[in-house]
Amino acid sequence: MIRCLFHQHVAISRSSWKPLLFSTPLYSRLTKLSKACYADFSNFSFATVPASRMHSAVLANLDPTQAKLMSEECILVDEMDRVLDKATKQECHLMANINKGMLHRAFSVFLFNTNGELLLQQRSSKKITYPNHITNTCCSHPLFKEAELEESNAIGVRRAAQRKLQHELGIPPEQVPLEDIHYITRMHYKAGNVPLDGKWGEHEIDYVLFIKKNVDLNLNPNEVKSTMYLNCDGVKDLMKNFKDRGILLTPWFQLIVDNFLYQWWDNLQCLNTQYDHKTIYRLSKT
């Protein structure tokens, strides 16, 4: 049985997490990245439509706040996570560009309270990609600016995580200091949007970050519909036949749970033993 502690202490049933009945593409075969896998993306040509015209056409009829965020500049990388250039969030998430190889840097935060329970969120219905999906605590992108490009011990990515935890969940930065944001490892995955539209998707080098803190929440409703804390058994229960039960989960959350999460969870008190900063785990479609 899942024990739910929703923001503002509103008790709702598990069925409340079933707003849509779409299946989620899952990329689940795990292999380790070797240098032989390196691909040179320098010759790819991505967006050829003038940016202003493409921006207005593609984002028509979408939530204006979310559409505005699509102009943020993300970090383009190659398959070895080496910085290549910058591109807007919109350009990074268009399948037309993803299918040509466009790849960007991202992060996924897993925040646990002192009871060892994981904070999950349900994404807002306003989100352009994966609306209404349950996912880990916070998922987003470092931006192409000096503070978030800095790579030593993933300090730039950790700064971005601190920024987005405040933006999405209202968590004050002083409650999640940079030294308490643990960089575990990276994974590389690709997925199409749900609901399937053939327009939007994800193709990311995703930094997995763990935090062990009690925090105060003040949700941004344009980003987050609801939150809940689950213990390990609760997450296992959530994952059981979730598609058959109409539960929507983001693909990156599924991949991390299926391949890594429980081992890391068992080692919350000694996370440094779980660090793997040399490997980029490849997750490919079965």
C-alpha positions as a printed NumPy array, in Angstrom:
array([[  0.   ,   0.   ,   0.   ],
       [  1.305,   3.451,  -0.918],
       [  1.402,   6.016,   1.89 ],
       [  0.774,   9.422,   0.338],
       [  1.622,  12.723,   2.   ],
       [  0.496,  15.371,  -0.428],
       [  1.43 ,  19.02 ,  -0.315],
       [ -0.888,  20.923,   2.01 ],
       [ -1.625,  17.541,   3.655],
       [ -4.466,  16.704,   1.283],
       [ -5.131,  12.969,   1.277],
       [ -6.159,  11.733,  -2.15 ],
       [ -6.42 ,   8.275,  -3.611],
       [ -3.979,   6.653,  -5.992],
       [ -6.583,   7.059,  -8.742],
       [ -5.947,  10.8  ,  -8.606],
       [ -2.587,  10.049, -10.232],
       [ -4.291,   8.613, -13.34 ],
       [ -5.344,  11.653, -15.384],
       [ -4.494,  10.163, -18.786],
       [ -4.329,   6.691, -20.288],
       [ -1.326,   6.936, -22.587],
       [  1.521,   4.474, -22.565],
       [  5.05 ,   5.803, -22.05 ],
       [  7.938,   4.892, -24.395],
       [ 10.604,   3.179, -22.312],
       [ 14.257,   2.776, -23.163],
       [ 15.402,   0.045, -20.848],
       [ 18.462,  -1.873, -22.058],
       [ 21.493,  -0.808, -20.056],
       [ 25.027,  -0.804, -21.434],
       [ 28.147,   1.059, -20.387],
       [ 29.563,   3.774, -22.556],
       [ 33.005,   3.16 , -23.993],
       [ 35.153,   5.605, -25.867],
       [ 34.548,   3.534, -28.99 ],
       [ 30.923,   4.731, -28.889],
       [ 31.907,   8.346, -29.451],
       [ 30.12 ,  10.047, -32.334],
       [ 31.054,  13.424, -33.797],
       [ 28.015,  15.688, -34.071],
       [ 29.895,  18.695, -35.396],
       [ 28.585,  18.221, -38.938],
       [ 24.919,  18.08 , -38.005],
       [ 22.687,  20.937, -39.096],
       [ 19.755,  21.423, -36.777],
       [ 17.305,  24.326, -36.973],
       [ 17.06 ,  25.884, -40.41 ],
       [ 13.821,  27.821, -39.903],
       [ 14.309,  31.397, -38.604],
       [ 14.105,  31.175, -34.83 ],
       [ 11.431,  33.82 , -34.327],
       [  9.088,  32.295, -36.901],
       [  9.611,  28.747, -35.643],
       [  9.118,  29.818, -32.036],
       [  5.734,  31.423, -32.648],
       [  4.415,  28.674, -34.925],
       [  5.451,  25.674, -32.836],
       [  4.299,  27.147, -29.534],
       [  0.926,  28.434, -30.71 ],
       [ -1.962,  27.571, -28.36 ],
       [  0.364,  26.363, -25.583],
       [  0.533,  27.74 , -22.058],
       [  2.202,  31.18 , -22.361],
       [  4.4  ,  30.743, -19.276],
       [  5.69 ,  27.385, -20.457],
       [  6.1  ,  28.731, -23.995],
       [  8.251,  31.595, -22.702],
       [ 10.54 ,  29.122, -20.911],
       [ 11.191,  27.469, -24.26 ],
       [ 13.499,  30.375, -25.148],
       [ 15.976,  29.436, -22.388],
       [ 19.357,  28.352, -23.748],
       [ 20.385,  24.793, -22.933],
       [ 23.822,  23.171, -23.249],
       [ 24.423,  21.028, -26.336],
       [ 26.851,  18.151, -25.779],
       [ 28.256,  15.199, -27.686],
       [ 27.89 ,  11.597, -26.524],
       [ 30.914,  12.005, -24.252],
       [ 29.171,  14.972, -22.551],
       [ 31.601,  17.481, -24.073],
       [ 30.087,  20.917, -24.623],
       [ 29.457,  21.727, -28.29 ],
       [ 27.245,  24.792, -28.379],
       [ 23.951,  26.153, -27.106],
       [ 20.368,  25.851, -28.329],
       [ 17.003,  26.953, -27.021],
       [ 14.953,  24.609, -24.908],
       [ 12.48 ,  24.493, -27.769],
       [ 15.119,  23.451, -30.301],
       [ 16.455,  20.781, -27.935],
       [ 13.041,  19.177, -27.496],
       [ 11.846,  19.14 , -31.109],
       [ 11.905,  15.591, -32.503],
       [ 13.016,  17.002, -35.859],
       [ 16.291,  18.01 , -34.185],
       [ 16.529,  14.997, -31.877],
       [ 16.279,  12.69 , -34.881],
       [ 19.341,  14.449, -36.33 ],
       [ 21.298,  13.775, -33.145],
       [ 20.809,  16.919, -31.075],
       [ 21.688,  16.067, -27.471],
       [ 21.588,  18.305, -24.4  ],
       [ 22.633,  18.219, -20.743],
       [ 20.002,  17.692, -18.042],
       [ 19.618,  16.6  , -14.417],
       [ 17.241,  14.577, -12.25 ],
       [ 17.007,  15.284,  -8.518],
       [ 15.944,  12.67 ,  -5.961],
       [ 15.263,  14.311,  -2.585],
       [ 14.762,  12.153,   0.526],
       [ 13.557,  13.316,   3.938],
       [ 15.132,  12.169,   7.201],
       [ 12.687,   9.238,   7.296],
       [ 14.249,   7.948,   4.088],
       [ 11.153,   8.732,   2.012],
       [ 11.473,   9.984,  -1.567],
       [  9.693,  13.162,  -2.67 ],
       [  7.865,  12.655,  -5.974],
       [  5.999,  15.218,  -8.011],
       [  3.199,  15.106, -10.554],
       [  3.98 ,  17.453, -13.407],
       [  1.501,  20.208, -14.19 ],
       [ -1.043,  19.759, -16.954],
       [  0.452,  22.967, -18.424],
       [  3.769,  21.266, -19.204],
       [  4.554,  20.887, -22.905],
       [  6.332,  17.558, -22.444],
       [  4.948,  14.77 , -20.246],
       [  2.055,  16.707, -18.677],
       [  0.418,  15.081, -15.641],
       [  3.202,  12.494, -15.327],
       [  4.592,  11.321, -11.984],
       [  8.335,  11.755, -11.755],
       [ 11.22 ,  12.248,  -9.348],
       [ 11.568,  15.364,  -7.208],
       [ 12.775,  17.758,  -9.912],
       [ 13.967,  17.371, -13.513],
       [ 15.353,  20.153, -15.685],
       [ 18.415,  21.556, -17.49 ],
       [ 21.483,  23.606, -16.653],
       [ 21.564,  26.723, -18.793],
       [ 24.274,  27.979, -21.129],
       [ 25.712,  30.529, -18.72 ],
       [ 29.012,  30.613, -16.901],
       [ 27.814,  29.516, -13.466],
       [ 25.963,  26.472, -14.818],
       [ 28.588,  25.505, -17.405],
       [ 31.262,  24.964, -14.739],
       [ 32.069,  21.25 , -14.697],
       [ 34.297,  20.589, -11.667],
       [ 32.404,  18.004,  -9.587],
       [ 29.295,  18.944, -11.596],
       [ 29.076,  22.231,  -9.698],
       [ 27.256,  23.964, -12.577],
       [ 24.618,  21.25 , -12.749],
       [ 24.204,  21.354,  -8.972],
       [ 23.692,  25.124,  -9.114],
       [ 21.012,  24.585, -11.751],
       [ 19.326,  21.988,  -9.547],
       [ 19.252,  24.391,  -6.612],
       [ 17.717,  27.063,  -8.88 ],
       [ 14.996,  24.752, -10.205],
       [ 14.113,  23.28 ,  -6.811],
       [ 13.191,  26.811,  -5.799],
       [ 11.396,  27.594,  -9.07 ],
       [  9.267,  24.44 ,  -9.184],
       [  8.815,  23.478,  -5.536],
       [  9.586,  26.679,  -3.664],
       [ 12.44 ,  25.064,  -1.711],
       [ 14.716,  27.83 ,  -0.356],
       [ 18.336,  27.458,  -1.566],
       [ 19.622,  27.519,   2.004],
       [ 17.684,  24.303,   2.692],
       [ 19.519,  22.497,  -0.13 ],
       [ 23.115,  23.829,  -0.018],
       [ 25.356,  22.832,  -2.9  ],
       [ 27.569,  20.665,  -0.695],
       [ 24.529,  18.512,   0.16 ],
       [ 23.587,  17.868,  -3.475],
       [ 25.297,  14.579,  -4.343],
       [ 26.236,  13.919,  -7.956],
       [ 25.882,  10.132,  -8.418],
       [ 26.311,   9.367, -12.127],
       [ 25.077,  10.15 , -15.655],
       [ 22.829,   8.37 , -18.126],
       [ 22.063,   8.916, -21.802],
       [ 18.526,   8.24 , -23.031],
       [ 16.026,   9.242, -25.699],
       [ 12.22 ,   9.238, -25.595],
       [  9.235,  10.646, -27.453],
       [  6.627,  12.802, -25.758],
       [  3.456,  11.45 , -24.157],
       [  0.803,  12.108, -25.299],
       [  2.451,  11.021, -28.532],
       [  2.542,  13.959, -30.904],
       [  5.615,  13.315, -33.082],
       [  6.709,  16.881, -32.302],
       [  8.339,  16.861, -28.858],
       [ 10.754,  14.54 , -27.091],
       [ 13.836,  14.145, -24.907],
       [ 17.446,  13.306, -25.76 ],
       [ 19.646,  13.948, -22.764],
       [ 22.81 ,  13.292, -20.861],
       [ 21.096,  13.229, -17.48 ],
       [ 23.011,  13.893, -14.239],
       [ 21.453,  12.019, -11.315],
       [ 21.551,  14.032,  -8.082],
       [ 20.622,  12.888,  -4.558],
       [ 19.719,  15.083,  -1.575],
       [ 18.93 ,  14.03 ,   2.018],
       [ 17.109,  16.945,   3.655],
       [ 13.844,  17.955,   5.257],
       [ 12.519,  20.871,   3.211],
       [  9.615,  23.31 ,   3.046],
       [  7.474,  23.227,  -0.098],
       [  5.611,  26.038,  -1.854],
       [  4.529,  24.586,  -5.182],
       [  4.532,  26.533,  -8.431],
       [  1.221,  25.323,  -9.948],
       [  2.419,  26.062, -13.482],
       [  5.146,  23.461, -12.942],
       [  3.851,  20.989, -10.363],
       [  0.331,  19.657,  -9.816],
       [  1.005,  17.756,  -6.572],
       [  3.7  ,  16.033,  -4.513],
       [  3.949,  12.998,  -2.273],
       [  6.552,  11.17 ,  -0.187],
       [  6.941,   7.414,  -0.657],
       [  9.094,   4.885,   1.11 ],
       [ 10.91 ,   2.232,  -0.914],
       [  8.042,  -0.258,  -0.766],
       [  5.666,   2.495,  -1.851],
       [  7.723,   3.153,  -4.995],
       [  7.796,  -0.577,  -5.76 ],
       [  4.019,  -0.643,  -5.389],
       [  3.686,   2.39 ,  -7.66 ],
       [  5.759,   0.702, -10.356],
       [  3.747,  -2.548, -10.4  ],
       [  1.747,  -2.755, -13.638],
       [  1.548,   1.03 , -13.718],
       [  0.547,   1.15 , -17.383],
       [ -2.353,  -1.242, -16.84 ],
       [ -3.517,   0.975, -13.98 ],
       [ -3.39 ,   4.101, -16.141],
       [ -0.532,   5.671, -14.149],
       [  1.727,   7.995, -16.122],
       [  5.455,   7.94 , -15.318],
       [  8.174,   9.926, -17.082],
       [ 10.608,   7.742, -19.045],
       [ 13.719,   8.979, -17.238],
       [ 12.149,   8.176, -13.858],
       [ 11.265,   4.67 , -15.076],
       [ 14.801,   4.087, -16.289],
       [ 16.429,   5.238, -13.062],
       [ 14.053,   3.146, -10.942],
       [ 14.466,   0.039, -13.098],
       [ 18.252,   0.182, -13.276],
       [ 19.648,   2.028, -10.264],
       [ 17.334,   3.455,  -7.627],
       [ 16.955,   0.677,  -5.083],
       [ 20.688,   0.047,  -4.755],
       [ 21.304,   3.758,  -4.201],
       [ 18.413,   3.954,  -1.77 ],
       [ 19.975,   1.143,   0.286],
       [ 23.128,   3.263,   0.536],
       [ 21.661,   6.646,   1.491],
       [ 23.952,   6.822,   4.522],
       [ 27.087,   6.274,   2.421],
       [ 26.277,   7.815,  -0.959],
       [ 29.928,   8.44 ,  -1.762],
       [ 30.309,   4.684,  -2.26 ],
       [ 27.802,   4.903,  -5.127],
       [ 29.49 ,   7.687,  -7.096],
       [ 30.379,   6.792, -10.685],
       [ 31.573,   9.941, -12.43 ],
       [ 33.503,   8.181, -15.182],
       [ 30.694,   6.21 , -16.767],
       [ 27.814,   7.469, -18.886],
       [ 25.195,   4.721, -18.824],
       [ 23.518,   4.15 , -22.175],
       [ 19.843,   3.303, -22.125],
       [ 18.59 ,   2.086, -25.468],
       [ 15.218,   1.015, -26.762],
       [ 14.411,  -2.676, -26.482]])
